[in-house]
Amino acid sequence: MPSPYLEARLARVRRALAEKEIDALLLTDIDNVGYVSGFTGSTAYALVTPDEAVFLTDSRYTLRARQECPQFTLAQAAGSGGYPEALTQIFSERPHLKKLGFEAQRVTVTQWEQLKKDSPAGLEWVATDGLIEALRMIKDADEVAAIQNAIAIAEGAWETVKPLLRPGLRERDFALELDFAMRRAGADGSAFETIVASGALGAHPHHSAGDRPLSPGDLVTVDWGASVGGYVSDITRTVGLAPITEQQRALHALVLEAQRRAIAAVRPGRTGKEIDAVARDFLTERGYGEQFGHSLGHSIGRKVHDGPALSVRSEKVILEPGMVVTVEPGVYIENWGGIRIEEDVLVTEGGHEVLTHLPNELEELG
């Protein structure tokens, strides 16, 4: 069923058109197309003008588009290769369009040259960069609910398969079990390649799950998320396989405290750099600043990295109500291992709401 917020999203796009002084915007990035239309397929374009919205897809998706995008006029391309010709027809039927915005960051030079060649004489192509992405930063209630659904599926899958974390199980086998559990619970797929990093391999923040068997005494970092209905979740937990050491416990507690302090600082008006500094300064003061090399977090939404990050370079990222960000400090020590803990956090009018609910204290699994 189409989102009740789609009309509001189109209205925001039209206000952006007026600010940019362009007659229309051609969307070719499928995530942006889905954002304004509610479309869940994989191939389509959308044209938005001040008083019209045109949806272009091919016969594989016309029935779906008719159901999901009732606020759009539907146009059909002649197969997957027929989009340029269909656009030419759409433009020729709308001679009042003189300045057309396009997504410069999503269109190759070859595509752009072909589009210009096939478009009517006098149509000016105006490059835009991140126009829809900026709108997507602020989630409406429907989007927040979709993210919460993706979180619930990911968390339920974790609880289902966590008992499998035992010595002898290969990293890749646990990743597969977790991915399958998410799909079985209703996910369209994994939000990204599930990370399972055990023992010394935990020092690699984006380790690809491999053939290493889990061993007694390992810390195991698992980073996973579900993709559901066009929105994603992103969660990380680090657990221990008995027997775990006091050093492992102490370092996990340190990372968890850094995360708690950073989350407590999340509220409208703060910059991404300021939130990053809360966790980074805490870990630096305790001697682990150099072992925390990545950014504190990133926006999530239709994609797992869906907008600006919380990082040392994010002085221009101002938190606003409706943003959903991850908060995921970590410490990584070569030849020892690593620890990362990640929550998904909604910025609210009064501060923040943590959307993830799994326990984040260090668990010792037998």
N, C-alpha and C positions, 0 to 999 in steps of 0.2 A: 504494500500500500504506500503511495507517495507520501513523503514527509509533509506535515502541515507547515513546515518552515521554508519550503522551497520558494514560495512567492516572496518571502522576506529576503532570501538570498538573491533572487533576481533583482529585487529592488536595490539591494546594496551594489550589485554589479552595475546597474543603470546609473546610480549616483556616481560611481567611479568613471563611467563613460563621460558624464557631464564634466567632471573635474578634469579629465584628460582632453576634453574637447574633441572627441572622436564620435563618429556616427554609429559605430558598431564594433563588436569584439568577436573575433573568431577564436574559439577554443578548440585546440587539437590535443591537449594533454588529457588523457582519459580520467585522471583523478579530478581535474578541474571540471571536466564535462559532467562527471558523476556528482560533484558537489552542487552544481547549479540545477541539475535536472533530476537527480535521483536514480539515474541509469546505473545498472549493475553489470552490464556487459563489458567487453574488452575493446571494442572498436566503434568509435563514433566521433563526430564533430558537433559543435554547437555554435550557433550564431545568435548573439544577443544584441538587439537594438533598443532604442528607448520605448518602442511600442510593440515589439514583436520578438518572439524567440523561435528559432528554427533548429530542429534536430535532424542531423544527417547520419544515417547508418545504412547498412546493406541488408539483404534479405535474411541473413542469419539472425538479425536482431530486431527486425521491424515489429514483430508481434510483442516482444518484450518492451520495446520502446513505447509502443502504443499503450501498454498497461502502466509502465512506470513513469512516463513523462507526459501526462495529459495537458500540461500547460504549454507544451511546445507544438508547433506545426511540424509534422513529420515529412521529411524528404528521404528518398531512397536512392542510394548509389547503385550502379550496375555492377555488383560484385565488389570484392575487396579492393580491386584496382581502379574502381570507377569514381573515386572521391573527387579528383580534380575536375572532371567533366560535370559532376553534379554541382560542385561549387560554382562553376562558370554559369550554369543555368540559374542557380539561386541568385547570384549577383546580377545577372542580366534582367531578372524579374524585379529588381529593386534598384532602379537607376538613381534614386535619390541618395543612395549611399556614396559618399565621396571620400571619407576618411575612415579606413578600416584598421582597427588595432589587431595585432596578432601576437602570439606568444613567442617572442624572439628566442627565449631560452629553450623552447621545445621544438622549434622548426629548424631543420638543417638548411644549409645554403642551397642545396639542390632542390629541396621542397619549396623553398621560398621563391627561387627563380621560376620554377614551374607554375606556382600559384600566380605570380605576377604575369607571366606569359599568357595564362589562360583567362585572366580576369579582364573585364571591360576596360577600354581606354578611359583614362581620367580617374580611375579608382586609385587613391593613394594608400599605400600600405604603411602603417605606423607601428614601429616596434614598441611593445610593452614588455616589462620585465617584472614578474612577481605580483602582478595586479590581483589575480584571484588568490594566490598564495597568501597575500597579506590579509584578505578577507577571511580565509580559512583559519587563520590564527585564533580567532575568537569563535568558540564553539557555541552553537545554540543548544537548547535543552535536548533536542532530538539527537544531536551529535554526542553530547555527554552521555546520554542513555545508551547509545550504540557502543561507545568506548567502555562503559560499565558492563555491558553484556559481553564484550570481548574479554574483559578482565575476569568476569565470573567464570567463563568457559575455561580460560587458561588456569585459573586457580583450582577449579574443580578437577581438571586433568592432572595437575600436580599432586593433589591429595590422593588421586586414584593410583598413580604410578610410583609415588615416593617410596612405598615399601620395597620396591625393586632395587633401590640403591643399596647394594650389598657387595662385599668383595667378590671379585671374579666377573662381574658384569662389565662388558665393554662400554666405553663412553658412547659410541655410536648406537649401541642397542638401547640404551636408556633414552637417547634423543629420539629414536624411532618410536619407542613406546609412548613418549610424551606427545609427539606429533600426532600419532594415531589416536590417542585419548582425546586430544582437542578436536580432531575431525569427527570422532564418534559422538562427541558432545554437541556438535552443531557448527563447528568452525568451518569456514570455507577453505582454510589452510593455515599454515604457520605464517606469522607476520614477517619472519626472517628465518635464516638458518639457525636452528636451535643450537646453542652453545652448551657443551658439557666439557668442563676442563677440570681434570683431577690431578692431585699431587703437584709435582713441580710444574706441570703444564698449566696450572692455574695462573702462572705468571704472565701468560699470554691473554690479554683482555678479550681478544676475538678468536680464541682457539677454535678450530674446527674439530668437532667430535670425531675421534679416531678409534683405533683398535686397542688402545691401552685398557687393560682390565683395572677396575677399581681395586684398591688395596687397603688393608687395615691401616688406620692412621691418616688416610687421605682427607684433605679438605676438597670438596667437590663444588665448583661454581656452576650453576645452571642458569642460563639466560634464555628466556623463551617468551613467546607471545602468540596470541590468536588473531587471525583476521576473520572478521564476521561482518557481513553486510556492508563492506566498504570501509570499515574502521578497525583499528588494531589496539592491542595491549602490548605492554613490554615490562617484564618482571624479572628480577634476578634474586636468587637466594644462594647462599653458600652454607653447606651442611658439612658435618664431619662424620667420618666412619671410625667407630671406636677401634683402638683407644686414641682420643685426641689429647693434645698437650695443653699445659697452662699457657704457653706462648700462643698457640692457636686461639684459645679462648680470649686471651687478653687483646690480641690484634683484632679479632672479630668485634669485640666490644668497643674498641676504639673506632673502627669504621662505622659501626652502628651509631655511636654517639655523634660522629661527624654528620651522618645523615640526619639524625634527629634535630640537630642544631640548624642545619640548612633548611629543612622542611619548616621548622618553626619561624624562619625568617621570610618565608614566601608570603607575599601580600601585594596588592596593587601598588604601583608606583616604584617598587624596587627594580633595580636593573638585574639582568642576568649575571653580570659581572659581580655584583654585590652578593648574590646568593651563592655563586661559585666560591667567592672568597671566604664565606663563613666556614664551609667544610675544608677548603684548601688551607686556610690559615690554621685551623685547629690541628690538622694532620701535620702541617709543617712544624708547628710549635712542639709537637711530640716526636719529631725526627723522621717523619715519613712523607714529607712534601715531595721529594724526588721520586718516590714510589707511587705517586698518584699523577699519572701523566695525561689522562684524557679529561675532557670536559665533565662538569658535574652532571649535566643532563641535557635533554633536548625536547622539543615539542613533539607530541604524537597526535595523530588524527587519522586521516586517510592513509598515511604512510607512517612508518616507524620513526623516520627522521623527517618531520613535517613542519619545518620552520626553524627559526633561530635557536641556538643552543644557550644553555647556562654555562658560560665559559669565561676565561680571562679576557676574551676579546668581545664580550657581549655588553659593552658599556652603553650601546644604543638600543638594546632590547629592554623595553619597559614592560613589566608585567601588568596585564589587564585582566579584569574578571572575564572568565570564559576560556582562558588559555589552559591547556592541559600539558604538563611537562613531567619528565622523569627526573628523579633525584637519585643518583647512583654513584656515590663515592666508592673508590676502591684503592687497595694497596696491593702492589705486585712486586714480589721479590724473586729475582732470578735464582734458579736452583732450589727454591723453597716452595713457592706456590703463590696463590693470590686469594683475595677476598673482595667480593663486590656485593652490595645490597641495593636493590632498586625498587622504588615505589613510583606509582603514577599519581600525580597530584593536580587537582583542579584549583585554579586561582579563583577565589570568590570575592564578592563585594567586601566582606569583612576580614578576609585573610586567605584561607585555603581549606581544602578538604582532601584528605588522603583517600583515593579511590580503591587502592589495593588493600586487602584485608588479611593476607596470610601472616602467620607469626614470623617475626624476623630475628628473634634471638637465635643463637647458635644451637642447632639440634645435633645431638650425637646419636647416630643411627647404629644399631647393633649389627 
